[in-house]
Amino acid sequence: MSLQYVVREPKVSIDNPPLLILLHGYGSNEEDLFSFAEELPEDLLIVSARAPHDMGYGGYAWYAINFDAINGKFSDLAQASESIDKIAIFIDEIKEKYNTNPDKTFLLGFSQGAILSYALSFKYPNKVQHVVALSGYINEELLPSEIHDMINTDYYISHGTVDQVLPVDWARKAPILLENFNLENEYSEYPVGHGVAPQNFYSFKNWIEKRL
């Protein structure tokens, strides 16, 4: 497999299970979001992927975030683009290995994982049907120059109003951009920082359940 991962197979017998892929944030690992798994619907096949860039001490990144005096904080877009391609290949590998339902693929990302989830949904149209973007934003530099007009993906978006890592103003641009492409989305905010509030978890869980 192109990425390391942990998996929770469906708790019920099902031939072609719906698939949920989890993409963690910068400096974390595949065990982080996997803590959600036990509370999510029993018929889901849940796979949490590990980012390819080892930061040491059990932390991994999908792409580097660099700092210098001229540009300040900036993302390594070449690494980010490579990771998008790796995730796309990985999704296909998981679909084939576990014989999942090709019409029910969910991609859930937190922070850096959410940024790449958005980008993948545009670069690889309809590879996933549903995106859950937690505490992220749409980095337009990662989007293709021409947007496919047949994207059918829908989006659940949430952000903390006091997020000091990725400002909420960045997240608020996402629904506007998605609506420009006539893409369905549900946007919500919570009075938290860079994290997932309990009510936020139950909100996206309900959103997923409605699409199974």
C-alpha positions in Angstrom: 0.0 0.0 0.0 1.2 3.5 -0.8 0.5 4.8 2.7 0.6 3.2 6.1 -2.8 3.1 7.8 -5.0 1.6 10.6 -8.4 0.2 9.8 -11.7 -0.5 11.6 -13.6 -3.0 9.5 -17.5 -2.8 9.6 -19.0 -4.1 12.8 -21.8 -5.7 10.7 -21.6 -8.1 7.8 -21.8 -6.1 4.6 -20.6 -7.0 1.1 -19.6 -3.6 -0.2 -19.2 -1.3 2.7 -19.2 2.5 2.5 -15.6 3.8 3.0 -14.4 6.6 5.3 -10.8 7.8 4.8 -9.3 9.9 7.6 -6.5 12.4 7.0 -4.8 13.8 10.1 -3.3 17.2 10.6 0.3 18.5 10.6 2.5 16.9 13.1 0.0 14.2 14.1 -0.4 10.6 13.0 -2.9 8.0 11.9 -4.0 7.2 15.5 -5.3 10.8 16.1 -8.6 10.9 14.2 -8.9 7.1 14.5 -10.2 7.8 18.1 -13.5 8.8 16.4 -13.8 5.4 14.8 -15.6 3.5 17.6 -18.4 6.1 17.7 -19.1 6.2 14.0 -21.7 4.1 12.1 -21.2 0.3 12.3 -21.4 -0.4 8.5 -18.5 2.0 7.7 -15.1 0.7 6.7 -12.9 3.3 8.4 -9.3 3.8 7.3 -6.9 6.3 8.9 -3.9 7.1 6.8 -0.4 8.2 7.9 1.1 11.2 6.1 4.4 10.4 4.3 6.8 13.0 5.8 8.3 11.9 9.1 8.8 14.8 11.6 10.1 12.6 14.4 8.6 11.8 17.8 5.6 10.1 16.2 4.6 13.1 14.2 4.0 13.2 10.4 3.1 15.8 7.8 1.4 15.8 4.4 3.7 18.7 3.4 6.2 21.0 5.1 5.3 24.4 6.5 8.3 26.7 6.4 9.2 30.0 7.9 11.6 32.7 6.6 12.1 36.4 7.0 10.9 37.2 3.5 7.8 35.0 3.0 6.9 34.4 6.7 5.0 31.2 7.0 4.4 29.3 3.8 3.4 25.9 2.6 5.5 23.6 0.4 3.0 23.3 -2.5 5.1 20.8 -4.4 5.0 18.4 -1.5 1.3 19.1 -1.0 0.5 18.2 -4.6 2.6 15.0 -4.3 0.6 14.0 -1.2 -2.7 14.7 -3.0 -1.6 12.2 -5.7 -0.5 9.7 -3.1 -3.8 9.9 -1.3 -5.7 9.4 -4.6 -3.7 6.2 -5.3 -4.2 5.1 -1.7 -8.0 5.5 -2.0 -8.1 3.4 -5.1 -5.9 0.7 -3.3 -8.3 0.6 -0.3 -11.4 0.5 -2.5 -9.9 -2.5 -4.4 -8.5 -4.4 -1.3 -11.7 -4.1 0.7 -14.2 -4.1 -2.1 -16.0 -1.0 -0.9 -19.1 0.7 -2.3 -17.7 2.9 -5.2 -20.6 5.3 -4.8 -20.1 5.9 -1.0 -16.6 7.2 -0.3 -16.2 9.8 2.4 -13.0 11.7 3.0 -12.6 13.4 6.4 -9.6 15.7 7.0 -8.5 17.8 9.9 -6.4 21.0 9.3 -3.8 20.0 6.8 -5.8 16.9 6.0 -8.9 19.1 5.3 -6.9 21.4 3.0 -5.8 18.3 1.0 -9.3 16.8 1.0 -10.7 19.9 -0.6 -7.9 19.9 -3.2 -8.3 16.2 -4.0 -12.0 16.6 -4.6 -11.2 19.1 -7.4 -8.1 17.4 -8.8 -9.7 14.0 -8.9 -13.4 14.7 -9.6 -15.9 12.3 -8.0 -13.2 10.0 -6.6 -14.9 10.7 -3.3 -18.6 11.6 -3.0 -18.5 13.3 0.4 -15.9 15.5 2.1 -15.8 16.4 5.8 -13.4 19.4 6.2 -12.6 20.1 9.9 -10.6 23.2 10.8 -9.2 23.7 7.3 -9.6 26.0 4.3 -9.5 25.9 0.5 -6.0 26.6 -0.7 -6.7 27.9 -4.3 -3.0 27.4 -5.2 -3.6 23.6 -5.0 -6.7 23.6 -7.2 -6.5 22.7 -10.9 -6.5 25.6 -13.4 -9.7 24.4 -14.9 -12.4 23.1 -12.6 -14.4 20.1 -13.8 -18.1 21.1 -14.2 -19.4 17.6 -13.3 -18.2 17.4 -9.7 -21.0 15.9 -7.6 -19.2 15.9 -4.2 -20.9 17.6 -1.3 -19.1 19.1 1.7 -19.5 19.3 5.5 -17.3 22.2 6.8 -16.7 23.3 10.4 -14.3 25.6 12.1 -13.5 27.1 15.5 -14.3 30.8 15.9 -11.2 31.3 18.1 -8.8 29.1 16.0 -5.3 30.6 16.3 -3.7 28.2 13.9 -5.9 28.7 10.8 -8.1 31.9 11.2 -11.9 31.3 10.8 -12.0 34.0 8.1 -10.0 31.6 5.9 -12.7 28.8 6.4 -15.6 31.2 5.7 -14.4 31.6 2.1 -14.9 27.9 1.4 -18.8 27.9 1.2 -18.6 31.0 -1.1 -16.2 29.3 -3.5 -18.1 26.0 -3.4 -21.4 27.7 -4.1 -19.8 29.4 -7.1 -19.4 25.9 -8.5 -22.9 24.9 -7.5 -21.5 22.4 -5.0 -23.6 21.5 -1.9 -22.1 22.3 1.4 -23.1 22.7 5.1 -21.0 25.2 7.1 -20.9 25.6 10.9 -18.8 27.3 13.5 -18.1 26.4 17.1 -16.7 28.4 20.0 -13.4 26.5 20.1 -9.8 26.8 19.0 -8.0 24.4 16.6 -9.9 21.3 17.5 -13.2 19.4 17.3 -15.8 20.2 19.9 -18.1 17.3 21.0 -21.2 18.9 19.4 -19.1 19.3 16.2 -18.5 15.5 16.2 -22.1 14.7 16.6 -23.0 17.1 13.8 -20.7 15.6 11.2 -21.6 12.1 12.4 -25.2 12.9 11.7 -24.3 14.3 8.3 -22.5 11.1 7.4 -25.3 8.9 8.6 -27.8 10.7 6.3 -25.6 9.8 3.3 -25.1 6.1 4.0 
